[in-house]
Amino acid sequence: MSLPTITVINFSSLDQQSVNDAIRAVNRQIMEDFLPIWGNGRVLQYHATSLSETDPDVLAEQPVRGDSVIYLVNESSLAGALGFHSLNASDLPFGFVFTEVDPDNWTVTLSHEALELILDPTVNLFAPGPDPRNPANVVLHTYEACDAVERFSYEIDGIPVSNFLTNSYFTVDDVSGTQNDFLGVGVPSFGVTPGSHIAFFDLNTGTFETVFGQGAPPAAVMARMPSALKHRKGERPSEARLNEILASFKASASRTATSALPDMRGITRTERYRVSALNLRR
């Protein structure tokens, strides 16, 4: 089966073998686990480059194959990574994996980003569902593949990859004979597991909200899950800091021959969803 490509570009300090092993594991996850459930897939493909990420004139001349791109970057090199997308990815859907933020679980983040690029590459899809704060209220939930169960992972060839939601999760009622996530941790439809998060657009107030699952009661099946399936998730840079970096990059890029990415509304998917939701009010 021929599938579109997600290009993986490594501007981090990770060695090549580690990146190759991770790509192989995530490709197996997509083909064997995700595609049979969702009927949609991509193939991760490494994009080798010897070009200097500090030279925008050189980067601008290098095309990126594929219909989307994931950048592996050290958190410290984030400002430069913004330029990578604008300069050499031709406005493709993108994702960032901060390899030094969570060095023990960066492959889980790679899997997470890849699956979410498959499900909603342009970060603008929503599904109507109940407000977790008030079930009588209908809100627009983000169409994310992993967020609600992001604290759970499993291994493929010894490489940790992210748990993900099934299409049953985006139904109003839990359907008998189905499960809402691949590992079956017991997350309810439009619900969230402890330590994970969900986000939605409130049509009544016109605001974008995020709900974290710290207070979510664990389902009985969660208590029986092996501890190895629950991974620590590193704290990414704050949205405020990322937005400052993005604004600085766009300001500097506007003074050069290369323009900043016009639709790069934010670095993280949460921020890009937030801006998409705000656009609905216009």
C-alpha positions in Angstrom: 0.0 0.0 0.0 1.4 3.4 -1.0 0.9 6.1 1.7 1.8 9.8 1.9 4.9 10.7 3.7 5.7 12.5 6.9 9.3 13.8 6.6 11.4 13.6 9.8 14.3 16.1 10.0 16.8 15.8 12.9 18.3 19.0 14.1 18.8 17.6 17.6 21.8 16.0 19.2 20.2 12.5 18.8 22.4 10.0 17.0 21.3 8.6 13.7 20.7 5.0 14.9 18.3 6.2 17.7 16.3 8.2 15.1 16.2 5.3 12.7 15.0 2.9 15.4 12.2 5.3 16.4 11.0 5.9 12.9 10.9 2.1 12.3 8.8 1.6 15.5 6.4 4.4 14.7 5.9 3.1 11.1 5.0 -0.3 12.5 2.5 1.4 14.9 0.9 3.3 12.1 0.6 0.2 9.8 -0.3 -2.4 12.3 -2.3 -0.5 15.0 -3.5 2.9 13.8 -4.3 2.3 10.2 -6.6 -0.7 10.8 -8.7 1.4 13.3 -8.8 4.8 11.5 -8.4 3.8 7.9 -5.8 6.6 7.5 -2.1 6.5 7.6 1.3 8.0 6.7 4.9 6.7 6.4 7.6 8.4 8.3 10.7 9.0 6.2 14.0 10.4 7.4 15.3 13.4 5.5 19.1 13.5 5.7 20.7 16.9 5.5 24.3 18.2 5.9 23.2 21.8 5.6 23.7 24.2 8.4 20.6 25.2 10.3 22.2 28.5 11.0 22.4 29.5 7.3 18.9 30.5 6.2 20.1 31.2 2.6 21.2 27.6 2.2 18.2 26.1 4.0 15.8 28.0 1.8 17.1 26.2 -1.2 16.4 22.7 0.1 13.0 21.2 -0.6 11.4 18.8 1.8 9.6 15.7 0.4 6.3 14.6 1.8 3.0 16.1 2.8 4.0 17.0 6.3 7.1 17.3 8.4 8.3 16.6 12.0 11.3 18.4 13.4 13.4 16.8 16.1 15.1 19.7 18.0 16.8 20.3 21.3 14.8 22.7 23.4 17.7 25.1 23.3 17.6 25.3 19.5 13.9 26.1 19.2 14.3 29.6 17.9 16.3 28.2 14.9 13.8 25.4 14.4 11.1 27.8 13.7 13.1 29.0 10.7 13.5 25.4 9.5 9.8 25.1 8.8 9.3 28.5 7.2 12.4 28.2 5.1 12.5 24.7 3.8 9.1 23.0 4.2 7.0 24.9 1.7 4.2 25.6 4.3 3.6 21.9 5.0 1.7 20.8 8.1 4.3 20.3 10.9 5.1 19.2 14.3 8.0 19.7 16.8 9.5 17.1 19.1 11.6 18.6 21.9 14.1 15.8 22.5 15.8 17.3 25.6 12.6 18.2 27.4 11.8 14.5 28.0 14.9 12.5 26.9 13.6 9.2 28.2 10.3 9.4 26.3 11.0 11.5 23.2 9.9 8.5 21.0 6.5 8.6 22.7 6.2 12.3 21.7 7.3 11.4 18.1 4.6 8.8 17.9 2.1 11.3 19.5 2.9 14.0 16.9 2.9 11.6 14.0 -0.5 10.2 14.8 -2.0 13.6 15.3 -0.5 14.9 12.0 -2.3 11.9 10.4 -5.7 12.6 12.0 -5.7 16.4 11.7 -2.7 17.7 9.7 -4.0 21.3 9.5 -5.0 21.6 13.1 -8.5 22.9 12.4 -10.9 19.9 12.9 -13.4 19.8 15.8 -16.0 17.3 16.9 -19.2 18.3 18.8 -19.5 16.7 22.2 -20.4 17.4 25.8 -18.7 20.0 27.9 -16.7 18.1 30.6 -17.6 20.9 33.0 -21.3 20.7 32.2 -22.6 17.8 30.1 -25.7 19.7 29.2 -23.6 22.2 27.2 -22.3 21.2 23.7 -18.8 22.3 22.8 -16.4 21.6 19.9 -13.6 19.2 20.9 -10.3 19.2 19.2 -9.8 16.2 16.9 -6.6 15.0 18.6 -5.4 11.4 18.4 -3.5 11.1 21.7 -4.1 14.0 24.2 -6.8 12.4 26.3 -4.6 9.3 27.0 -1.1 10.8 26.6 0.1 9.4 29.9 0.0 5.9 28.6 2.4 4.2 26.2 3.5 0.8 25.0 6.5 -0.7 23.3 7.2 -1.8 19.7 10.6 -3.5 19.2 11.6 -2.1 22.6 10.7 1.5 21.5 8.0 3.3 23.6 5.2 4.7 21.5 2.0 6.6 22.5 -1.4 5.2 23.3 -4.0 6.7 21.0 -7.8 7.1 20.8 -10.1 5.2 18.6 -13.0 6.7 16.6 -15.4 5.4 19.2 -14.0 8.1 21.6 -15.7 10.8 19.5 -19.2 9.4 19.9 -21.6 10.9 22.5 -22.2 7.6 24.3 -19.9 4.7 25.0 -20.9 1.9 22.6 -21.0 -1.7 23.9 -18.4 -3.9 22.4 -15.9 -1.1 21.6 -13.1 0.7 23.4 -12.2 4.3 23.2 -8.4 3.9 23.1 -6.0 1.3 21.7 -4.7 0.0 25.1 -8.2 0.0 26.6 -7.4 2.0 29.7 -11.1 2.9 30.2 -11.2 6.5 29.1 -14.9 7.5 28.5 -16.1 9.2 25.3 -14.9 12.8 25.3 -13.3 12.1 28.7 -9.7 12.4 29.9 -7.4 10.2 31.9 -5.5 11.4 35.0 -2.5 13.4 34.0 -3.6 13.9 30.4 -5.6 16.8 28.9 -8.3 17.7 26.4 -9.2 21.0 24.8 -12.4 22.4 23.2 -14.1 25.5 21.9 -17.0 26.8 24.0 -19.7 28.1 21.6 -21.5 29.9 24.3 -18.6 32.0 25.5 -16.5 32.0 22.3 -13.4 30.8 24.3 -11.0 28.0 23.9 -10.6 25.9 27.0 -8.2 23.2 28.2 -9.1 20.7 30.9 -6.5 18.6 32.6 -7.2 15.2 34.0 -5.5 15.5 37.4 -8.8 15.2 39.1 -10.3 12.6 36.7 -11.3 9.4 38.6 -9.3 6.5 37.2 -11.4 3.8 35.7 -11.2 0.3 37.3 -9.3 -1.0 34.3 -6.6 1.7 34.8 -5.8 0.4 38.2 -4.9 -3.0 36.6 -2.7 -1.4 34.0 1.0 -2.3 34.4 3.0 0.7 35.6 5.3 0.3 32.6 2.5 1.6 30.4 2.4 4.9 32.3 5.2 7.2 31.4 6.4 10.4 32.8 5.7 13.3 30.4 8.2 16.1 30.4 7.1 19.7 30.7 7.4 21.4 27.3 8.3 25.1 27.1 5.4 27.3 28.2 3.0 28.6 25.5 3.9 32.1 26.5 7.6 31.5 25.9 6.9 29.7 22.6 4.7 32.6 21.4 7.4 35.1 22.3 9.9 33.1 20.2 7.4 32.8 17.3 6.8 36.6 17.4 10.5 37.3 17.5 11.1 34.9 14.6 8.4 36.5 12.4 9.7 40.0 13.1 13.2 39.0 12.1 12.1 37.0 9.1 10.0 40.0 7.8 13.2 42.0 7.5 14.8 39.4 5.2 14.1 38.1 1.7 12.4 35.1 3.2 9.0 35.7 4.7 7.8 34.0 7.9 5.2 31.3 7.5 1.9 33.1 7.1 -0.3 30.5 8.7 2.1 29.5 11.5 -0.3 30.5 14.3 1.6 28.8 17.0 4.3 26.2 17.7 2.2 23.7 19.7 -1.0 22.1 18.4 -2.9 23.5 21.4 -2.0 27.1 20.5 -2.8 26.5 16.8 -6.2 25.1 17.8 -6.8 28.1 20.0 -6.2 30.5 17.1 -8.4 28.4 14.8 -11.2 28.5 17.4 -10.9 32.3 17.7 -11.2 32.6 14.0 -14.6 31.0 14.2 -15.8 34.1 16.1 -15.0 36.4 13.2 
